[in-house]
Amino acid sequence: MTMMHPETHEFTENRNEILKEITQLRKTLHRHPELSGKEKETAQRIQGFISTHHDTELITGIGGNGLAAVYRFSDDGPVVVIRCELDALPIMEVNQFEHRSVNPGVSHKCGHDGHMAVLAGVALMLKEKKLKKGKVVLLFQPAEENGEGAHAVLESGVLKNLKPDYFFALHNLPGEKMNTVIVVDHFFSASVQSVCISLKGKQCHASEPENGINPAAALAKIIDALAALNVTDETQKNFALLTPVHLTMGEKAYGISAGSGELHYTLRTWSDAKMEELKTKLSHLVTTVSDAHALEHDISWFDYFPASVNDPECNQLIRNAAAGHGLEVKERPLPFKFGEDFGWYSAKYPSAMFGLGAGVNSPALHHHDYDFPDEIAGTGIEMFCGIIDQLLGEKAELSQKTG
């Protein structure tokens, strides 16, 4: 259903004031980035901002440095969680604007500073809203970039007490028309897994390689065999992308035949089930090659991002919110290939993530000259408020979820 909401006018009246405040906050957050698991000051800044504007319930220390602002309108009705991320990346910023990072080698190159600013804007709106039922939880999640934060939030038990009915999030998307809402059916993002393959043989003198066990031939066979597992056609359900990211072997010592080596890869599939199949194939392959070359081997898995599943009802709420604010919607036929730990939530709760166009000419995510465009923050606020209005507002026409 497409409909306008009375809060649209409310935001229009306060828009300039709200955007001025959150833009200032965004630039402060950008200036002081913190890596995954170390976002203590970032969380404190968010806590201070919300406390200054509204005396609402705050839950701190969630899954590490996570923070939740809880707005209770009624004990009846849905619980809607809106999530953003606290962490930055280990990237040196090259931008020279006034709000550039003051922490060498650390910067907000994924736009999490902007995502936080959007939720801060929603907090300012919730202060004024006269919703009749339910609860809204603004979740500022730690450690998204290494895939650990969402899982840690779930393990903390806080969500069990809050009992969410819906989970929503956005991600800004450079390369897409500014302020366009990008909707993806089924999966928003891929299942992503990183792996380290370690081989151990026997070091010896380079003039007598027969007295050692050099892993070079085995590494080459594994690289070739893993390349053969790629299914690069993104339209296929068995899509698989295996990207080599790092390789080491031996030392720069020319009298020594190497006795060990490591291969690092990232794996991407469209579903967690396909990821498990791919992991099994990789493990079997590495074992077979290692045994054939008399090498010890070890396989370490880390940085896991489950596929983010978009619930159909949640996607329709996103479409309605966009239509209600006159925003252009782009239907994307395939998931994004990047990892997003929002998938941990979508595995447990009806959830959806949407994209927000950050500009066709914007530098790409994770590039050293990227900066979140403040021009799209207002659209993010409108979208989340539009979703909340449909579920908790006076004219909410969607049935309340139970169970």
Summary of the structure (lengths in Angstrom):
residues: 403
radius of gyration: 23.7
end to end distance: 24.4
largest distance: 82.3
contacts: 1436
relative contact order: 0.20
helix: 35%
strand: 27%
